[in-house]
């Protein structure tokens, strides 16, 4: 548990989420729902999808639909399939936001040499149509 606490203090989102699970389930600590929710909130704020899902699930159980939807959407936008199921159970239709485009930096010389090496043995006359 101390390793998770140390990582959480450094702002590691997964460690924060695991601490939330530990407090929620009483693994190595006394059960403490408030501490669990606090850890989940911290983890969700810095991008942990599981923590956001857990918050959404908690809110749904408490019949707090607005917050459940908010957290489920946050989790779904980070790739959580269970969050999409949670949203459907709440009667919400939602399409996660597409991930931001990644800038791919490619060295033109490398691409050119790779293309040449891949096509140097190709005899175009022997390629059959599909």
N, C-alpha and C positions, 0 to 999 in steps of 0.2 A: 504494500500500500504506500509506503513512503516514496518509492520511485514514481508512482503516479502523482502523488502530491507535489513532488519536486518538479516534474514535467508540467503539471498544471500551473504551478507558480510561474513558470517560464512562458505560459500562454499557449501550451500545446493543446489544441482543440480535442484531439482524441483522448488525451489523459483527463481533461475536464469531463468529457462525456462518460468515461469509465468511472470516474469518481461519482458522478451522478447515479450510475447503475449500482455502485457499491452502497451508496446511501439509501437508494430506493429499495434495494433487496436485503440490506443488512449484511453484506459480505465484508467481513473484517472490521465492521463498524456497527454501531447501533443504528437501526433504521431511523431515518430522518428525512421525511418527504420534503420539507422546506430546503434543507441542504441539497438534496437531490435536484430540486427544481432550480436552485441557484446555479449549480454546476452546469446543468443543461442549458440554462439561459446564457451563461458565459460562453459555452462551447458553440451554441447556435449563432451567437453574434459574430463569431470569427469563422463561421462557415461549416460547422459540422452538421451534416445532414441527419445523422442518427439522433443527435440531441434535439434538433428542430422537430423531427418526427415524434420523439418522446414527449416533447412539450405539447405538440398537437394532440397526441393520444390522451395525455393528461387532461387537457382542456375539453376534449370531446367527452370524456368520462364525467366531467363536471358540468356537462351541458352548456359549455361556453363556446357556442358555435363560431362566433366571430374570431376569437383567438385560435380556436382549433384550425379554422380555415387558413388563417394567417401563417401559423407555424407549418401546417401541412404543405402549403404552397412554397414556403421557404425551403422545406426539405425536398419537395419535388423538383424545384429548380436546381437542386444540387444532386439530382439523380436518384432520389429515394422512390422506389417502386411502391413500397408499403404506404407511403404518403399519398400516392395517387389513389390507392384503394381506400384510404381514410377519407379522402375528399369525395369519392363516389358514394361512400356510406352516408356522408352528410348531404348528399344530393347535389354536389358541386361538379360541374364540368370544368375541367382545367387542362390546358396544354402547357407543359413546362416551357419556360423561356429557353430559346436555343442558346447553347454555350457561346461565349464570345469568340469571335474568330481568333485563331492563333496566328501570329506572325511567324512564318517559316522563313528562316534565313538560309539561303542556299548559295553556295559558291558556284558561279556559272562555269568555271573551268572544270569543277568536279562533275557537274551534270553533263557537260559535253563529253568528258572522257568516259563516263559511265555509259552514256548513250552509244558512243562509238564502240566500246567493248561489247555491249549487248547486241549490237546489230552487225558486227563485223563478220560473223559467220552465217548471216541470214541470206539465203538466196531467194529473192523476192519471186522468182519464176516458179519456185516449188511451194509457195504458200497457196493453200486451197481456200476457196471461199467457204464460209460457214453456211 
